Amino acid sequence: MKDYARINVKWWNKVTPIHLHSELYNLTGFKKGKTTLQSIELEEVGSVQGKNLLHLMCHFGMDTLSWARKGAIVTGVDMSDESISLAKKLSKEIKVPATFICSDIYQLPDVLDKKFDIVFTSYGVLCWLSNIKKWAKIINHFLKDKGVFYIVELHPFTNILSYDFKIYYKYFLKGPYIDDSDGTYTDWDAKIKGLTYEWSYTLSDVINVLIDQGFKIEYVHEFPFTIYDQFPGFMEQNEKGQFVLKDKKIQIPLLFSLKATK
Ligand SMILES: C[S@@+](CC[C@H](N)C(=O)[O-])C[C@H]1O[C@@H](n2cnc3c(N)ncnc32)[C@H](O)[C@@H]1O
């Protein structure tokens, strides 16, 4: 079997410095105190004051640190060493305490011995999971009894569409598949050669692996807007800064959120 994680880490390490200085991540605004969290998760997760929060696949930590600014005691985990090193630097620079761990989530129980009130993960995580059943087990492992798991994510329905908004892929595609497109989601013209292994899951896959772990699904919400220019040329920003389809005759789900309790 290929060492998918090692190949993917290589790509994440290369794109992290590009993401850091991108308009999408808005580092300057963040350093000035602006939250990088979106209104969906802010409203749906609610108060995190004094709660222990585990952020899975935290990239370089701005969302993790945004939760910390809201009073959570945070631990961020990512397998990209470049991302975690930047997250630690940021935490020091803005003087917001956080624990950052460089680990593949599947190996996390070997290096982290703690239970959490909230496990959080967001925007662009499902496609990196080589094993969604094991992912749900990991979430269960790290949650205290009555703890909350929350995800807000690109809607799996959009997996069937190509960048130029054509129906192109199978909804029921099983990974791993190779993504060798150049550039990255913050800058498609960036001189980055693509090579990643990714997976595809349906909405019911996500719900069912959590049910199998004994979670109570509190809700699943679907949204007709997203947080970035997912289909360049076909999207525009509304008055709230959300990306919506230009063609108002079309409405498809672009994001979903899910809350589950243990
Ligand atoms: C799109 S980013 C996360 C998005 C996050 N909401 C953000 O924008 O900051 C995906 C992250 O998942 C990490 N990742 C991918 N597979 C992983 C794994 N198996 N274990 C831990 N981290 C992983 C990557 O290194 C990357 O930083």
The ligand as a Tripos MOL2 file, in Angstrom:
@<TRIPOS>MOLECULE
LIG
   27    29     1     0     0
SMALL
NO_CHARGES

@<TRIPOS>ATOM
      1 C1         -8.0610   22.2620    4.2240 C.3       1 LIG1
      2 S1         -7.0220   22.1100    5.6100 S.3       1 LIG1
      3 C2         -8.0420   22.3090    6.9840 C.3       1 LIG1
      4 C3         -8.9010   23.4220    6.8540 C.3       1 LIG1
      5 C4         -9.0060   24.3220    8.0350 C.3       1 LIG1
      6 N1        -10.3950   24.5700    8.2310 N.3       1 LIG1
      7 C5         -8.2880   25.6030    7.6880 C.2       1 LIG1
      8 O1         -8.6040   26.1640    6.6440 O.co2     1 LIG1
      9 O2         -7.4180   26.0410    8.4050 O.co2     1 LIG1
     10 C6         -6.7150   20.3930    5.7500 C.3       1 LIG1
     11 C7         -5.6130   20.0860    6.7730 C.3       1 LIG1
     12 O3         -5.7210   18.7010    7.0840 O.3       1 LIG1
     13 C8         -4.4240   18.2140    7.3510 C.3       1 LIG1
     14 N2         -4.4830   16.7540    7.2400 N.ar      1 LIG1
     15 C9         -4.7730   16.0110    6.1390 C.ar      1 LIG1
     16 N3         -4.8020   14.6970    6.4450 N.ar      1 LIG1
     17 C10        -4.5260   14.6120    7.7710 C.ar      1 LIG1
     18 C11        -4.4140   13.5260    8.6900 C.ar      1 LIG1
     19 N4         -4.5820   12.2710    8.2860 N.pl3     1 LIG1
     20 N5         -4.1220   13.7910    9.9790 N.ar      1 LIG1
     21 C12        -3.9160   15.0750   10.3980 C.ar      1 LIG1
     22 N6         -4.0100   16.1410    9.5790 N.ar      1 LIG1
     23 C13        -4.3200   15.9250    8.2840 C.ar      1 LIG1
     24 C14        -3.5420   18.9130    6.3310 C.3       1 LIG1
     25 O4         -2.1910   18.9040    6.7150 O.3       1 LIG1
     26 C15        -4.1830   20.3170    6.3000 C.3       1 LIG1
     27 O5         -3.5170   21.2010    7.1470 O.3       1 LIG1
@<TRIPOS>BOND
     1     1     2 1
     2     2     3 1
     3     2    10 1
     4     3     4 1
     5     4     5 1
     6     5     6 1
     7     5     7 1
     8     7     8 2
     9     7     9 1
    10    10    11 1
    11    11    12 1
    12    11    26 1
    13    12    13 1
    14    13    14 1
    15    13    24 1
    16    14    15 ar
    17    14    23 ar
    18    15    16 ar
    19    16    17 ar
    20    17    18 ar
    21    17    23 ar
    22    18    19 1
    23    18    20 ar
    24    20    21 ar
    25    21    22 ar
    26    22    23 ar
    27    24    25 1
    28    24    26 1
    29    26    27 1
@<TRIPOS>SUBSTRUCTURE
     1 LIG1         1 GROUP 0 **** ****
